[in-house]
């Protein structure tokens, strides 16, 4: 099975590989947001997005890009 998966990846076009990467990225963001929602059930969507940015970019860069986060609960 592993050999087949490797062969399919090698034969995939660059476009297909980028599509798969984009899907993996979207899935990981959804899972991270779900985890944040369970850890911070009272947080607004805006607060959760800031927390996600902190996870993805690090707090310092997230603040530079998005400004100061809203009041966290």
TAMO-V455305 format. One record per residue. RES is the residue in one letter. NEAR is the number of other ideal C-beta (glycine too) atoms within 8 Angstrom. D_LAST is the distance of its C-alpha to the last C-alpha in Angstrom with 1 decimal. Layout:
RES|NEAR|D_LAST ; RES|NEAR|D_LAST
//
This chain:
X|4|46.7 ; X|5|45.2 ; X|6|48.3 ; X|7|48.0 ; X|8|44.4 ; X|8|45.4 ; X|8|48.4 ; X|8|46.3 ; X|8|43.9 ; X|6|46.9 ; X|5|48.5 ; X|9|45.4 ; X|5|45.5 ; X|6|43.1 ; X|6|41.7 ; X|8|41.0 ; X|10|39.4 ; X|8|37.1 ; X|8|36.2 ; X|9|35.5 ; X|8|33.3 ; X|8|31.3 ; X|8|30.9 ; X|8|29.7 ; X|8|27.2 ; X|8|25.8 ; X|8|25.7 ; X|8|23.8 ; X|10|21.1 ; X|8|20.9 ; X|8|20.7 ; X|11|18.0 ; X|10|15.8 ; X|8|16.7 ; X|8|15.6 ; X|13|12.2 ; X|10|11.9 ; X|6|13.1 ; X|6|10.8 ; X|11|7.5 ; X|6|9.1 ; X|4|6.6 ; X|11|6.0 ; X|6|8.8 ; X|5|12.0 ; X|7|11.8 ; X|14|8.6 ; X|13|10.4 ; X|8|13.6 ; X|12|12.5 ; X|13|11.5 ; X|12|14.9 ; X|11|16.6 ; X|11|15.6 ; X|8|17.1 ; X|8|20.2 ; X|8|20.9 ; X|6|19.4 ; X|6|16.8 ; X|6|19.7 ; X|8|21.4 ; X|14|18.3 ; X|10|17.7 ; X|5|21.4 ; X|7|21.5 ; X|7|18.5 ; X|4|17.7 ; X|3|14.5 ; X|12|11.3 ; X|7|9.3 ; X|5|6.6 ; X|8|3.8 ; X|6|0.0
//
